């Protein structure tokens, strides 16, 4: 029996609540909405959790729990289905996909995506992992038909680090702004700080990790409270939770800081926050920054590699401060709270990041012809 035609297969293995999950969760329905037939390939125990998939999208389990052991199943899938293109995300998955295409001997185009600034990300890893990922990029990525990144800064960094020609790398905007995002923001924000008539609430969203550097946000908040009463809510979970709670206690601000954990729908919080702060040490393109802007939140961001300066147009759409500078962050937050920009300005900043615009850009980069 001849399998149905598939335009694109999407293969990823994520934590289930990362920026990649949100990118792919928005991208797949948008691609299907353009008339493409899409397969999403899954590994047990890993995200993305696509939820209810639209017509034109098939969910295919590879029957394995690990990326490396998925290689035989992926080879069989490619030989049987022969999709026009395969999109993958993150280095380990990218390696397996390129090897599977080679072993399958099929003409499927492979587009590998990296959503972060590679050199900075790898600097925080152990020597073996740095060596493995660096050399896999240099060895394997030249075989890809498309190398996709979400920002110009990430593209320049990857070209230098992986020794790829700059023209081999495509900057494709992430699919972040959707009708569902805007609708979900209308729901009530569950935390009582948004309804008790108290001081303004600052918001941070992300994994409680070194990369997100919420310690700098806590220090900035403590400095800001010397001038302006305000509270800080950080949505996310991670290994730095105990350290962050202890830091808030030592700063004397624990009564005005809340760490409620991972929240699947941070959008009502973003829409109601007095200001949103991004304090990452590195990114590829900060999804949460674009979401907050789209929902009208005034934003302040650390000028990390890469993405915030690009999204904020050198400060036009929100203040930029140096990475790790708590005093500068406190000053920028104070100025933002005292004179918040018009909420329409954020929506103007995010026009390039709608799901449909991004899906068209991905289809073009992957060499897919859209139905008339």
C-alpha positions in Angstrom: 0.0 0.0 0.0 1.4 3.4 -1.0 1.7 5.8 2.0 0.0 9.2 1.8 2.1 12.0 0.4 3.9 14.0 3.1 5.3 17.4 2.4 7.1 17.8 5.7 8.1 15.7 8.7 9.0 17.4 12.0 11.3 15.6 14.4 12.2 17.0 17.8 12.8 15.8 21.4 12.2 18.5 24.0 11.5 19.0 27.7 7.8 19.7 27.0 7.9 23.3 28.2 10.7 25.1 26.4 10.8 27.8 23.8 11.2 25.1 21.2 7.9 23.5 22.3 6.1 26.8 21.7 7.8 27.4 18.4 7.0 24.0 17.0 3.5 23.9 18.6 2.7 27.1 16.7 4.6 26.2 13.5 3.0 22.8 12.7 -0.7 24.0 12.7 0.4 27.1 10.7 2.1 24.9 8.1 -1.0 22.7 7.9 -3.1 25.9 7.5 -1.1 26.7 4.4 -2.1 23.4 2.8 1.0 21.3 3.6 0.7 17.6 4.7 2.8 17.3 7.9 3.9 14.4 10.0 5.1 15.0 13.6 7.5 12.3 14.8 7.6 11.6 18.5 9.9 10.0 21.1 8.2 8.6 24.2 8.6 10.7 27.2 9.7 13.8 25.3 7.9 16.9 23.9 6.6 18.7 22.1 3.1 18.1 23.2 1.2 19.3 20.2 -2.2 18.7 21.8 -5.0 18.3 19.3 -3.6 18.4 15.8 -5.4 19.9 12.9 -6.5 18.2 9.7 -3.5 17.5 7.5 -1.2 16.5 10.4 -0.3 12.9 11.4 1.2 12.0 14.7 3.8 9.1 14.3 5.5 7.5 17.3 9.0 6.2 16.5 8.7 3.6 19.2 11.7 4.6 21.2 12.5 6.6 24.3 15.9 8.1 23.3 17.1 10.2 20.4 20.1 8.0 19.5 18.1 4.8 19.5 15.5 6.4 17.2 18.0 6.2 14.3 16.7 2.8 12.9 13.1 3.9 13.2 13.8 7.2 11.5 15.6 5.4 8.6 12.6 3.1 8.2 10.2 6.1 8.3 12.1 8.0 5.6 12.3 4.9 3.3 8.6 4.2 3.7 7.2 7.7 3.6 9.8 9.7 1.7 8.7 13.2 2.8 9.7 16.1 0.7 11.5 17.7 3.7 12.4 16.9 7.3 12.7 19.7 9.9 14.7 19.0 13.1 15.7 21.0 16.1 18.7 20.9 18.5 22.1 19.4 17.7 21.6 15.8 18.9 18.4 15.4 16.9 20.0 17.2 13.9 22.9 14.8 13.8 20.6 11.8 13.9 18.4 13.2 11.2 21.3 13.8 8.8 22.7 10.4 9.4 19.3 8.8 8.9 18.8 10.5 5.6 22.2 9.3 4.5 21.4 5.7 5.5 17.9 5.8 4.0 19.2 7.0 0.7 16.2 9.2 0.0 16.0 12.6 -1.6 14.3 14.2 1.4 15.6 17.7 2.1 16.8 18.1 5.6 16.5 21.5 7.5 18.3 21.6 10.8 17.4 24.3 13.3 19.3 25.7 16.3 17.4 28.2 18.4 20.2 29.6 20.6 23.5 31.4 20.3 25.7 28.4 20.0 29.1 29.6 21.2 27.7 31.2 24.3 25.5 28.2 25.0 28.4 25.7 24.7 30.7 27.8 26.9 28.6 26.7 29.8 28.9 23.0 29.0 31.5 20.5 29.9 34.6 20.0 27.6 33.4 16.7 26.1 30.0 18.1 25.2 31.5 21.2 23.8 33.9 19.1 21.6 31.1 16.8 20.5 28.6 19.4 19.5 31.2 21.7 17.9 32.6 18.9 15.7 29.2 17.5 14.9 28.2 20.9 13.5 31.4 21.2 11.5 31.1 17.7 10.2 27.4 17.2 9.7 25.8 20.5 9.0 27.4 21.0 5.6 25.2 18.1 4.5 22.0 19.9 5.4 19.9 21.4 2.8 19.0 24.3 5.1 20.4 25.5 8.4 17.8 27.6 10.2 18.3 30.1 13.1 15.9 32.7 14.5 18.1 35.8 14.6 20.9 37.5 12.7 23.1 37.4 15.7 22.6 33.6 16.1 23.4 33.2 12.3 26.7 35.1 12.5 27.7 33.2 15.7 26.9 29.8 14.1 28.7 30.6 10.9 31.9 31.5 12.9 31.6 28.6 15.4 30.7 25.8 13.0 32.8 27.2 10.1 29.8 27.4 7.8 29.5 29.9 4.9 27.1 32.6 6.0 25.0 32.1 2.9 24.3 28.5 4.1 22.4 29.8 7.1 18.8 31.1 6.9 17.4 33.5 9.4 13.7 32.6 9.8 11.4 34.4 12.3 9.9 32.2 14.9 6.1 31.6 14.8 5.1 33.2 18.1 2.0 35.5 17.7 -1.2 33.5 17.1 -4.9 34.1 17.5 -4.8 31.5 20.3 -2.1 33.4 22.2 -4.1 36.6 22.1 -7.3 34.8 23.1 -5.7 33.0 26.0 -4.4 36.3 27.4 -8.0 37.3 28.1 -8.3 34.6 30.8 -7.9 35.7 34.4 -4.4 35.6 35.9 -4.6 33.1 38.7 -2.2 34.8 41.1 -3.9 37.1 43.7 -1.4 39.9 43.2 -3.2 40.8 40.0 -6.5 41.4 41.7 -5.7 42.6 45.2 -5.2 46.3 44.4 -1.6 46.1 45.6 1.7 47.4 44.2 2.6 46.9 40.5 3.8 43.4 39.5 7.0 42.8 37.6 7.1 39.6 35.6 9.9 37.1 34.5 9.2 33.9 32.7 11.5 31.0 32.0 13.4 28.0 33.4 15.0 28.7 36.8 18.5 28.2 35.3 21.8 29.9 35.1 21.1 30.9 31.5 17.9 32.9 32.4 19.8 34.7 35.3 16.9 35.5 37.5 19.4 36.3 40.2 20.1 39.6 38.5 16.3 40.3 38.3 16.0 39.6 42.0 18.8 42.0 42.8 17.3 44.6 40.5 13.9 44.2 42.1 15.5 44.7 45.6 17.2 47.9 44.4 14.0 49.2 42.7 12.0 48.7 45.9 14.2 51.4 47.6 12.5 53.9 45.2 9.2 52.3 44.3 7.0 49.7 45.9 6.5 46.7 43.6 6.3 43.0 43.5 8.1 40.4 41.4 6.6 37.2 40.0 8.8 34.7 38.3 7.0 31.9 36.4 9.1 28.8 35.8 10.7 25.7 37.3 14.3 24.6 37.5 17.4 23.6 39.5 18.1 27.1 40.7 14.8 27.4 42.6 16.3 27.0 46.1 19.2 29.4 45.4 16.8 32.1 44.1 14.5 31.7 47.1 17.5 32.0 49.4 18.7 35.1 47.5 15.3 36.8 47.9 15.4 36.1 51.6 18.9 37.5 51.9 17.9 40.7 50.0 15.0 41.2 52.3 12.5 41.1 49.5 11.0 37.6 50.0 7.7 39.0 51.0 7.4 40.7 47.6 8.7 37.8 45.5 6.7 34.8 44.3 8.0 31.7 42.5 4.8 29.7 41.8 6.5 27.3 39.4 5.8 26.4 35.8 2.6 27.9 34.4 1.4 26.5 31.0 -0.4 29.7 30.2 1.7 32.7 31.2 -0.2 34.9 28.8 -2.8 36.4 31.2 0.1 37.3 33.5 2.0 39.0 30.6 -1.0 41.0 29.6 -1.5 42.3 33.1 2.2 42.8 34.2 3.3 46.4 34.9 6.6 45.4 33.2 8.2 42.3 31.8 11.9 41.7 32.3 14.2 39.4 30.2 17.5 38.8 32.0 19.0 35.9 30.0 22.7 35.6 29.6 22.2 34.2 26.1 19.4 33.3 23.7 18.8 32.6 20.1 15.6 34.5 19.9 13.7 35.0 23.2 10.2 33.7 22.6 8.8 35.1 25.9 10.0 38.6 25.0 8.1 38.5 21.8 5.0 37.1 23.5 5.1 39.8 26.2 5.4 42.5 23.6 2.6 41.1 21.5 0.4 41.2 24.6 1.2 44.8 25.2 3.5 44.5 28.2 6.2 47.2 28.7 9.5 45.3 28.4 13.1 45.7 29.6 15.7 43.2 28.3 19.4 42.4 28.9 21.3 42.9 25.7 22.4 39.3 25.4 23.5 37.4 22.4 21.2 37.0 20.5 17.8 38.4 19.7 16.7 41.1 22.2 18.4 44.0 20.4 17.0 42.8 17.1 13.4 42.4 18.5 13.5 45.7 20.3 15.0 47.6 17.3 18.0 48.9 19.3 15.8 50.1 22.1 12.9 51.5 20.1 10.4 49.0 21.6 11.9 48.6 25.0 15.0 49.5 27.1 18.1 47.4 26.8 20.7 47.0 29.6 24.0 45.1 29.9 23.8 41.5 30.9 24.1 40.9 34.6 23.9 44.6 35.5 21.3 44.7 38.3 21.7 48.5 38.9 21.1 49.3 35.2 18.2 46.9 35.1 16.6 48.5 38.2 17.0 52.0 36.6 15.4 50.8 33.3 12.5 49.2 35.2 12.0 52.3 37.2 11.9 54.5 34.1 9.5 52.0 32.4 7.1 51.9 35.3 7.1 55.7 35.6 6.5 56.2 31.9 5.2 53.0 30.2 5.2 53.0 26.4 1.9 52.7 24.5 0.9 49.1 24.4 0.3 49.3 20.7 4.1 49.8 20.3 4.7 46.2 21.3 2.2 44.9 18.8 4.0 46.9 16.1 7.3 45.2 17.1 6.0 41.7 16.6 4.4 41.8 13.2 7.2 39.7 11.7 6.6 36.9 14.2 3.0 35.9 13.4 2.5 32.2 12.9 1.5 32.5 9.2 4.4 34.8 8.3 6.8 32.4 10.0 5.3 29.3 8.4 5.7 30.8 4.9 9.3 31.7 5.7 10.0 28.1 6.9 8.4 26.6 3.8 10.5 28.8 1.6 13.7 27.9 3.5 12.9 24.2 3.2 12.2 24.4 -0.5 8.5 23.5 -0.1 6.1 24.7 -2.7 2.8 25.9 -1.2 -0.5 24.9 -2.7 -2.1 27.6 -4.8 
